[in-house]
Amino acid sequence: MPPLKSSMFGRNAELSTVIGAYRRSVSGESECELVTISGQSGTGKSVLACEFGKYVVSSGGILLFGKFDQLQQGKPFSALAAAFDQYCGMLVQNCGLSSAKQKLAHRVNDALGREVYHLVKLIPNLANILGPDMMNRINHYEDCTNPKKRLQYLLCRFVEVIFITFAAPVTLFLDDLQWADPSSIAAVNQLLLVGGGGLKSRNTRFFFIGCNRVGEDNCNPFWKAICNSELLNGKLTNIQLDFMGENTLNTMLSETLCLSPRLTRALSSVIYHKTKGNPLFVSRLMLSLSKDGLLRPSLSRGRWEWDEEKIVSQKLPDDVAEFLKRSIGKLPEDVKSSLRILSCFGASLSSALVKTLERALDRTLVDSLDVAVVEGLLDKTDDRYRFSHDRIQEAAYNMIDILDRCECHFTYGMTLAPLAAGEEDDGILRLLTAATGDSILLIAVNQLNLAGPEAVQDESQYTIVANLNLRAGKKAIEMSGFEAAYSYFDHGISFLRKNHWKEHYTLSLELFNFAAKCALTNGDINSLTLLSQQVLRMARSFEDTLHVRYNTMCALAFSSDLPKSILTGFDVLSKLGIEVRGHGSRGVEACVEETKDLLLAYTDDEILNTRRMTDPTMIMAMKFIGKLVTGMTQIMPETAPFVTQRIIQLSLAHGMSPVSPIGFVHLGSYMAKLGDISGGYNYVKLARSLLDKVGSRESAGEVICFGTQVVAYVEPLQAALEYHNKGYAVAMASGDVFLAAVNFMLNVGNSVCAGVNLQTMREKCDEAIKFFEERKQVIFLVQTHCVQRSLFKLIGTDEEPKYVSAEEQKIFATNNSVMTSYYYQKAYISFTFRSFDDTKENIEKYLACIGNTWANMFFAHAYQGFYVGLISFWLARKSREEPQWHERGNKSKLALKKWAESSMWTFENKWEP
């Protein structure tokens, strides 16, 4: 039988549609375009996408390919990981790209720093590009605010680096989207986002194409997520494929058999009526006819010939799946058995793992699977056995009696379990995992979970499987796959027996604690509540409940219930014997002076070389205090300095923790706000040095955020802008969207102060607003709208920012800092256009708001103070309340004089001594 030609049959229009979308997207004509190809099984979706992939590569583009698998959904980001890992593997193996690999390694290190470790856990071949010292960069004490957001950000940056390094558009092709996991859906969605961190906002030429099977019981979650997204400004194209028509089928046969369409018409008619034009069915049937001698070459006639009557008389099933099942049934028993085993592991498995399984099961697999390769049922490429089509894998799997499947999965899982136990320690197994991307642990546990607790044959196996799920969940967390991790922990809990809290307390506590952490990260508050209640009820000590209590505190903060979140923190710390509330009538200034006096006994070097905190309970307590500072800074600024003082006291007494730099940077900010800019600047520098010493990436966004606002008073303002860009980057890299938003907002504000071009500022505001909309950071969205309104007025346009949601209106009406920004901007514009009544009304409202807004120092205080001074002297000349406004103007002059002493470069155009 001649191979079916690789040219497309009847899909030229669809191929042109995909190529057109690709060209527009990578040329920059379109903001963002993506294509999905949908159709029933066997309609040629993957063939069309692969044909497009050939065009991408031939035109100089980069193609990344991954395939989701129904039986491998437990592996985090399975298709995405495979796509990037195969590409990195290709770079490693191509000796001619050594110079490009060095450039890529340099740019990856430069762009991602030690955060690249988290990508390497997902993309093992990336380690071979970056070099052997890469694994030494991780700080194992480090926590992360939102690992899912971190990974999404890192993937975006990695694609950006690939594009810059090779100066070629990047295309991501993901097959079988109907089996996509939620984490992968979110990551792809992030890659496609137009603004605020997505690739299009960075002018990276990126294109996405995916294939989705329809006609299944499940709907496609990827397509649903994309269609429901209001954040994509690009064009979405869904190409629907159907079966081939009879004329198209005849063209295919004519070209394949090298005969005129007239001669093949009768044969194509027979095949069409038996297959209904299903391309997969057609190809498999023709192979079967050739094997049975009903379609054969004639040497005497020099052409292909066939026995039409016998072909017509063949009884064939209507369904391609049943036909494939019958075809497999004709194979030798050992081949059928090997295909059934392979089908239990999904669409593909590495040759190395097949050999490992062969030894573990003590049966021949490789030789039998090689026979299946010859039969066209399997492909053997990239040292992997792959089913030629999903339907073939499903047919082989369906040959296993449904009552026997659980036993098979459990047998294979328990067979691999001993190997999984030594995977991290055994050098050969570790190399196997790195080379193939197949983790024996995850594969073994997936098999056990597919079997379920009902398949357990011995009582001791329940605990073994629960422990394996615990290990698998931790590994998934390392790969930032929190949906998969939660599934492992949840399965582990399902394998626990009655009285497990009594008989296996440590195992139970770990499973529930980790499951609760994953539930928080996944936004599953109901599961978090149920898991936390179980821990609170069964824990043997208060300390054993700290993790779930911290998760609860975070959940309350994320849901904007900051008062309750803060009360939760106070309650926990009180029970630990740590008091953090303000005392009596002490004010902020007295608290700051006490903290400064405490630190007089230490040099900077002594603080930097203070031992690391090791007490687990105290480390958790510091996390609670750090979360308190974040919340109280927003709604209780007058008491936040007392919490900051406690951070410093505990750090000096018990050692430095990842939270410690937050205490020092806030102290510096308070000191600057109270007038000691030089002293505050010194503590900001100390906090930065301590950040590097402790190695806390989780705190970096906050330290840079508040520290830069003080730095701007001392160093040139334009130079300080770049610090906020770094703050945004490190916050996104740790998954802390809130602090990324704060840094973004402050960068916008400082850019205005630095005199950035109005049109550039308009673009910067547009980008910020998109970011805040995408991440639902409503407070910063409203504040940016205030700045945007002023820009519109200065540019001379009649446009107005849109206040859409009731939530925005509520925040505007109740949040003091938002009202402060709003009234200042109104006063500023009214003054600029010399509207006396509006200026007076809005500046009075602004002055009424500023008394209780922030304890921290912000550069906006200087900028606003300058204009408040100008407005005050102008009002003094224009109104009858001259003494009152002269006094206000003189206050601004005194403040400007003090600020000018700290940074003449920034303030010399605002103040002349």
N, C-alpha and C positions, 0 to 999 in steps of 0.2 A: 504493500500500500504506500503510495507516495505521500510525503508529509503534506498536510494542508498548508497552503502558502500563507505567509505571514501578512500579506497585503489585506487591507480591510475590504470587507464585502458589504456594501450597502450602508456604510457608516461614514461616508465622506462628508456629508453635511454636518453630522454631529462633531466629527473631528475638526472641521473648519470653525465651528462654534467655539470649541475649547481653545484652539490656537488663537482665535481672535481675542478671547477674553484674556489669555496669557499675554499676548502682545501689548494690549492696552494697560494691563496691570503692571508689567515690568518696565514699560516705557514711561510710566508716570502719568499717562493720559487719564487713568481712572484712579480714584482714591484707594479702592480696594475691591478686587474681584476674586471670586472663588467659584468653583464648579463642582457639583456633585453629579454622579451618574447613577441613576436608579433603574432597577429592573428586576425581573424574576431571575432565579438561579439559572445560569447557563445562557443568558442572553448576550454575553460578550462584553460585559461592563469592564472587566479587568483588561481584556484584549484592547479595547478602545483606549483605556487609560495608558496602557503600555505603549501603544502606537504613538500617543501624544508624548510619552516619556522619551521615545526615540527622537522626536522632533526637538525636545528641550535640550537633550545632550548634543545633538548634531548642530544646534544653533549656538552652542557655547555655554548653555546653562548648567546648573548643578541640580541633580535629581536625588531626592531622599525618598526612599520607599519603605513602608512598613505595613504590616497586615495584622488586623485584630483576629482573635481566635476565641471561639465560644468556650473552649475547655482550658484556656489559659488566662481567664479574666482575673485570676488571683495575683498575677504578676503585675506590679505597678507600671503604668505607661508602656505596656508591652510593645505596641506598634511604634509609638514615638521613639522609645529607647532603641528598638531594632533599626529604625530608619537612620538615626544619628550614629549608632554604633557601626553599622555596615559601612557608612560613608567614611568614618574615621579609620575603620579597618582597611578600606581601599587605599586611603592615603598612606597608611603605614606600610602596606605591601608594595606600593609603587615607588621604586627607587628613584625614578626621574623627578619626583616631587619633593626631594629632600629640602631644597631651598624654600619652597612654599610652606612645607611643614614647619620649618623653623620660624618663618614669619607668623604662621598661624599660632604657634605655641607662644611666641612673644606677645602677640596681640591679645590672646586669650588671658594670659597672665596679667597683662596690663589692664584689661577691661574688668576682669572678674576677681583678680587677686586670689586669696585663699578660699573664697567662696566657690571656686571651681571644683573643689573637693566634692561638693554636693552633686555636680554634674557627672563627675567621674563615677560616683556610685551608681549612676544610671547608665552611663556610657563608658564601659570599661576600656575600650580601645583609645579613648581620649587620653588615658594615662600614658599610653605608649607614645603619644605625640608630645606630651608635656614633660616627660622625663621622670626618673625614679624618685626625685626628692618631693614630688607632688604630694605624696601621702603624709608627709611630715608637717603639712600646713594646718591640719585640723586641730581645733581646740576642743577636747572632749568634755570640757566643763560648760561648753556653750549651749545656750538654749536659743530658740527661735520663736518670734511672735507668731508668725504664720508661715510654716514651711511650704505650703502649697503656693502661696503668692511668691515666695522666694524662688521656687523652681521655675515658675512661669516667667519671672523676670530674667532669670539666668538663661533660660532657653531663648528668649528674645535677644538678649545680648550676644549669645553664642551664634545665632543665625546672622546677626548684624556683623559680627567679626568674620564669619565665613564669607559673607558678601564683600566686605571691604578687602579681605586678603586676596580673594581670587577675582574680584571685579566682575562677578558673574551673578545673574539673578538666581535665586534659590527657589526651587519648587518642591513642595512636600506632597507626596501621594500616599494616602492611607486607604487601604482596601478593607472591605467588610466593616463599614462603620456601624452596622447594626449591632456589633458586639463591642463597641467602644465603651470604655469605663469612664465614669464621671470626671476623674482627674485628667484624663487625656482630652476630653471634651473641653474642659476649662482651659487647659494649656493651649490647645489649638485656637480657641476663641481669643485668648490673649495675643497670640501671634497675629491674629487678623485685625485686632482693634486698631482703629485709625489714630486715635489720640492718646496722649498721656502714657507712653511706655510701650505701646504696641509697635510693630515693625514699621508700619506706614508713617507713624509720627517721626520716625528717624530716617525716612527716605531710603529704607532698605527695599530693594526690589525682591518681593516675595509673592509667591503664588501658591494657592492650595487647590488640590483636586482630590476628591474622595469618591469611593464606590460604595453603594448601599443596596443590599438586597431587599426587595419588597415582597409582599405576599406571605410574610412570616407572622406569627402571632404577636410578636413585639413590634412596636413602632421604633423608628430611628431616633434615639435621644439626641444625637448630634444635630441632625437636621432640625429637630424641634427647638433645640437651644439656639441655633443660629437664626432661625426664622423669628423667634420671639425676641431677639436682641434688637434694641433700639439704638445700640451704640455703634453699629457698623454703618458707615455712610457709603459703602461700596455696593456693587451689583452682585446679586446672588443668582446663579444660573443652575437650574436642575434639569439635566438631560434625562429623559425617560426613554429607555430602550425597550423594544418589543422583540418578539421572535422574527426571524427572517421570512420575507415573503417568498413565494414559489419562484419568481423570476430571479431574485437575489441568490437563492439556493442553487438554481441552475447555472448562474454565472460562476459561483464558487466551484461547482463540480466541473464545469467546462475548463476553467483555468487549472484546477488540480489535476485532472486527467488528460489535459492537453488535447482536448477534443472540441469540435465546434458545438455551440449551444444547441443546434438542431439535433445532434447525435445524443446529447446527454438529457434531452428534454424528458424522455420516458422514464429514465432512472430517477431524475430529480423529482418527478411527480410522485413516484412510489415512495421515495424517502421522505418527501414533504408530508404526505398523508400519514406516514407512520410516526413522524417526529414532531409534527405541527410547526416545523421550522426552528425548533430549539437548537441553537448552534452546538451546544455540548452534546446533545442527543445525536445530532447529525454526525459529528466527528467520531463519537464512540461507536455508532452503528456502522459507519464505513470501515472502521478498523476491524470490527467483528465480521463484517462481510468478507473482507480481505483474508482474515484468518481462517474463515470457513470455506474459502475457495469460491465464493459466489461473486467476488469482484477480483479479477486476476489479469495479469499482463499476458497477452498473446504474442509469442515470438514470431509466429508465422504471419500474423496480420500487422505486427509492429504497433500495437495500440492496446489500450485497456478494453476488456470485454466483461460482460456480466450475464448472469442467468436471471432474467427478469421474473420468470414464472416462480422460481423457487424463492426469490426475494419477496414476492407478493404473498406467497403462501406461508412465510414465516410468521409465527404468532409472537408478537412483541407486546410488552406491557405499555400502557399509555403514559406511564410516569417514568422519567429518566432515572429517578432514584431506584426504582424496582429493576429497571434494565441493568443498571450498574451492579446492583446486588446479585443478579443472576450471572453477570459476567465474572464477578469475583468468585462466585460459587463454582465455576468451572475450573478454577485453578487447583493445583496440588494442595493437600491439606496443610503442609508446613507453611506455604506461602499465605494461605488464608489466615492461618493462626497468627502469623507475624503481622499481617495487615491489621488484624483485630487488635493486637497489642499496641501497635503504633497509633491506631485511631483513638485509643484511650488518652493519648497525650496531645491531641489536637492536630492541627494542620501540618506541623513539621516538628522535627527533632534532629539535633545535631548527630552526626555520625559517631562522634566520640561518646556521646551519651547512650546511643544505641548499643555500642560495644560494652559500655559499663553495665547497661541493663542486661545485655546478653550474658555477661559473666555472673551477674547477681542472680538471674533467674535460672542459670545453667541450662540454656537452650539456644539453638541456632536462630539468629535473627538476621544478621548481615547478609548471608547468602540468599536467604529467602526473599529479603527485601530487594536485593539486586535483581532477582527474577521479576519482581513486580515493576522494577524500573524498565526492564526490557519490554514488558507487556504494556508499558505506557501508563500504568496506574500511578506511578511515582516518578518524580524528578529527583535527581541527585545533583544539586548545585551548591556551591559555596560550602561544601562539606556538610550538607544537610540533606536528609530525606524529607521531601515535601510531597504531599498528595497533589496530583496534577490538577485536581479541582476539589473544591469543598464538598461537592456532592459525592465524590468517590470516598472521601474520609467518612462522610455521614453514612454511606452505604455499608462500609466496613464496620463502623460502630454499631449500626442497626442489626448486624448479623449476630451480635452478642445478645443473648436473651436478656430482656429487661430485668429479670429477677437475678441475673448473674452479674450485672454490671457493677453493683456496689462491691461485691466480693472481689471482682477483678481490680477495681480501683484501689481497694484496701490492700490487696496482696502486693500490688506494684508499689504503693506508698510505703508499706512496712518493709519491703525489700530494699528500697532506697534509703530508708530512715537511718540505718547504721552508717551509711556513707555520708549522709547529711550531717550527722553528729560530728564527723571529723573534717568537714569541708573547710573550715577556717584554719585548722591546724595542719592538715595534710597539704604539703606543697604541690603535689601532682594534681590533687582535686581542685586546689585553688587556681592553678594555671588552667585547668579544664574549664572552670567557671568563667575566668577572664577571657579565654580564647573563644568560647562559644556563646557567651552571654546567658547560658542556661545555669541557673542556680539549682543545684541538686536539692537543697533544702526547700526552696519554693515549689519545685516540681513534686517532691515527695509529699509535702503538706497539701498541695492542691489535690493530689490523688486521694489522700485520706479524707479531705473535706468533701470531695465528690461522693465518697462512700458514705460518710456520715456516721454518727454514733451507733446506728443499728448494725453496722458491719463488724463492730468490735467482737473479737472471738475470745479474748481473755481479759479479766478484770483489770489487770495491771496496765493494759494497753490504753485505757482511758486517760490515765495520767501522762503516759508517754506522748500521746497525741496532743494533749492540752499543752504540754511543755514545748513540743515542736511548733505549735501554733504561736506560742508566746515568742519563740525565737524568730519565726517567720514574720510576725508583726513588727518586731524591732527592726528587722532587715528592711521591711517595706518603709518604715519611718525614715531610715537612713536614705532611702531612695525618694523621699518626699511623697510617697504614695499613701496618703492617709485614708482614702476610701478602702484600698486594698488592706492596709494595716488593720483598720477597724473590722473588716471581714475576718481576718485571721484571729483577732482577739475574741470576736464574737463566736467564731467556731470553737476556739479553745474553751470558752465558757460552756458551750453546748456539750463538750466532752466531759465536763466535771460532773461527778456523781453526787448524790445526796450526802449531806454532812461534809461537803468539800471544804467549807470554811474551818471546820474543826480538824479535819485530817490533812488538808493541804493548804494551810492558811497563807503562806508566803506566795505560792503559785496563784491562788485565788486573788489575793490583793494586787499582785502585779497585773494580772489579766484585766481586772476591773479598772484599775488606775489608768492603764494604757488605753483601754477602750474608751474611758471617759475623756482622756486627752484628745483622742482621735475624733470623738463625737463633737467636741468643742471646735476643733479645727475645721471639721466638715459642716459646721453650722447646724448640727442635729441636736438641738437643745432638749428635745423630749428624751432622747437616749441618754444624754448627759445627766439629766435629772434622775432617771431611773437607776442608772449605774451608780450615781453619787449616793442616792438613798440607800442602796445596798451596802456600800462601803461604810457609810455613817452608822448603819445599824449593826454591822458585823465586825467593825474594826476593834482591835484589842486595846488601842491607845489613841489619844487625841492626835498624836504626831502622825499616826498612820492615816489620818483623814486629811492631812494638809494638802495633798495633791488635788483631791476632788474639791476641796474648799477653794483652792486657788483657781481652779477651772471655773467654778461657779462665780467667783468674783470677776474673772475676765469676761464671762458670758454676760453678766449684768452691765459691765462697762461697754461691751460691744453693742448691746441693745439700747444704749444711751440712758440707762438707769444708773447714772453716776452716783447719786446720793446713796442708793441701796448698796452699790458696789463698795463705796467707801465705808459704809457702816459694817459691811461684812469683813473688810480688812481690819477695821478697828477691833471688832469682836475677836477675831482669830488672834491678833497680836496681843490683846489683853489676856487671853487665856494662856498664851505663851509667856506671860510676865513681862511683855514689852509695851511700855506706854509711849504713844507717839502724838497725843493731842497737845494743844497749846495749854499753858498753865496760867491761870489767874489773869491778871491784867497786863501781863507781859505783851509788848507789841513786837512787830517785825524787827524793828531796829534793835531792841534789847536782845532778841533771839540771835540776830546776826552777830552782834558784839560778843555774846557768850561763845558762839561757835569760833569766832576769830581768836578769842582768848585761849580756847582749848587747843587750837592749832599752833599757838606761839611756841609750845613745847617741842614741836617737831620741825625738822628741816624738810625741804622738798624731797631730798634723797631718802630720808628716813621713811617718809610716807610712801614713796614709790617702791621701796624695798620691804615694806611691811609684808609679813607672811600671808599666804593665801588662806582664806576661810575654808575650813574642812568639815565643820560640824554640819551634817545634813539638815538638821532642824533649823539652825541659824541661817543656812543658805536659803531655805524655803521662806523663813521670816523676812529676809532681805528682799525676796521677790515680792512678797506682799507689800512691803514698804515702798518699793519702787513703783508698783502699780498704784499705790495711794498718791504718790507725788504726781503722777500723770493725771489722775482724776482731779485732785485737789487744786492743781495749777489752773484748771479750767473753771471750777465752780466755787472753790474756797481759797482764793489766792492769799488771803490774809493769814491763813493757818498753815499753808504749805511750807513755809520756812522752818516750822517746828519739826516737821517730818524729815526735811533735809538735814537738820541738825542731828536727828536720831540716826540717819544713815551714816554720817561721819563718825559719831560716837561708837556705834557698833563695829564699824570698819576698823577703827583704831584699837578696839578692845578684842575683837575676835578674828581679825584678818580681813583682807580685801576680797570682795566678791564681785561678780559682774555688774552688780548694781552700784557699787561704790563710786565710780566716776560720775554718776548722776548727781550724787550728793554734792560733790565738789563743784560741778559746773553750775548748779543752781545757787550755791553759795556765792560764786563769782558774779552771777547775774543779779542777786539781791544786793550785793555790795555796790555794784555799779549803779543800780537804781537809787540807792541811798546816797550816791555822790562820789563814792570811792572807785572811780573807773580804773585807775591804775592797779589797785589791789584786786579788784574783781577780775581784771584781765590776767593777772598772775595766776589766780585760781582756775581760770578757764584753761590756761596753758597746762597747769598741773593736771586738770581733769583729762585733757587730751593725752598727755603722757601716760597717765594711769590707765586710760583706755587701751593703749598699745601694750602696756605691761600686763594687764589682766587678760587682755585678749577677748573682750566681750563685744561681739558684733551686734548683739541684741540692743545694747545701750548706745551704740555709736550714733544712730539717727538723732536721739535726744540730746546727746552731748554736743554734737555738731550744731544742731538746731539752736539751742539756747546760747552756746558758746559763741557762735558767729555773730549774734546780735550784739554781744559785748565787743568782740573783735572789731566790728565795723566802726566803733568809736575810737579805735586806736590805730588800726591799719587802714590803708586807702580803701574806700568803700567799693570801688570797682573790683579790687582784688578779693574782697570778702564775698562777692557774689558767687565766685566759684566754689566756696566752701559749702554753700547751700546746695549746689548741684551735687557735690559729693555726699552731703547729708541725705539728699533724696535717693541717691544710688545705693548707699549702704542700708538705708531703711527699707527700700524695696528688696534688696538682697536678703534681708532678714524677714521679709514678709510683713513688715510693719507699715501698713498702708496709711495709718493715721499720721505717723511722724513723717512719712514721705510727703503727705499732703501739707503738713505744717511747713516743711522745708520748701516745698513748691510755692506755697502762699507767701512766705517771707522773702523768697527770691523775687517774686513779682513786686512786692512792696519795696524792697531795696532797689530794684531796677528803676522804679519810678524816681526814688530819691537820687539815684546816680545819674539821672538825666538821659536815660536810654531813649532813642528815637521813638516818637509817638506811634508810628506805624509798626515798628518792631514790638512795642509794648502791646499794641492791639493783638498782634499774632500770639504773643506770649500769654495774654489773658485768654484768648480763645483756646489755646492748648491746655491751660490750667483748668478752665471750665469743663472741658471734655473729660479731663482726668478726674475731677471732683464728681462729675455726673456718673461716670463709670463706676467709681468706688463708693458712691453714695456718701460723700463727705460734704454734707449739706451746709454746715457752718462755714466752711471755707468757700463753698460755692457762693453763698450769699455775700461774703466779704469781697470776693473777687468781682461780683456784680457791682458792688459799690465803686470799686476802682474803674471797672469797665465803663460805667455811666460817666465818670469824669473824663475818661479818654474820649468818649464819643463827643462830649461837649467841646473839648479842646481841639479835636480834629475838625469839628464843624458839621457832623452828621446828625440827623434827627433820630437815629436808632436809639432804642431803649433796651436794656437787659430784660430778660423775661423772668419774672417770679412766678413759677408755674405751680409748684406743689403747696398744699396746705402746711406741710412740714417746714418749708422755707419761710412761709409767712409767720408761723409760730415762733421759729427761732429768731426771726427779725424782731418780733415783738417782745421776746423774753430774755434774750441773751445780751448781756450788758456790753461785752466786747464787740459784738456785731453792731449794736446801736451806736457805739462810740465811732466805729469806722464809718458808718452811714452818715452820721451828723457831721463828722469832720469833712468828708468828701463833699457834702452839700455846702458846707460853709466855705470850703476852698474854692469851689466853682462859682458860688455866688460872689465871693470876693474878687475872683479873677475877672468876672464880668461886671463888677462894681454895682451889685444889687444890694443896697444898704439893708432894707428890711429883711430879706432872706438871709443875708450874712449874719445879722445880729441874732435873728431867731435861731439859726442852726448852730452858731458858735456857743450860744447860751446852753442849748441842749447838749452839745458836746462836752462843755465844761461840767455839766451836771452828771455826766456819765463817767468821767475819767477817775473819779475818786476811788472807786472800788473795782478796778478792772483787772490789773495784773500786779503781782509783786515782783515779777521779773523785769529786766531791762530789755527794751526793744529799740531798734534804731528809729522806728516810726515815732518814738517819743521826741527825738531831736527834730525830725522833719516837721512833725505837727507843731512842736514848740516854736519853731521858726515862723511858721505861718500864723500861729496863734498870736505871736508878737506883732507881726505886720498888721493883722486884722485888728488887734487891740488898739494900736496907735491910730489906725485909720478911723475906727469907731470913735476914739477919743476926740478926733478932730471934727467928726461929723455929728456927734450926739451931745446931749446935755449931761451925760454921765461921764464926763471927762476924767475925773479922779479915779473912778473904778477901773476904767479901761487903761489909763496910764499905769496904774499899779500892776495890772495883768501884763501889760507890755514889758514893764521893767523886770518882772519875774522871768519872762522869756529871755530877756537880755542877759540876766545873771546866769541862767542855765546854759545859754549859748557860750558865754565866756568860759564857763567851767569845761564844757565839752571841747571848746577850741584848745584849751590847755592840754587835753589828752590827744588830740589829733588835729594839728593845724592844717594838714593836707586836705582833710575832709571838710573842715569847717571854715577855712580861710575866706571862702566866697560868701559865707553867711555872717561872719563876724570879723571886724577889724578892731583890734585893741586900741 
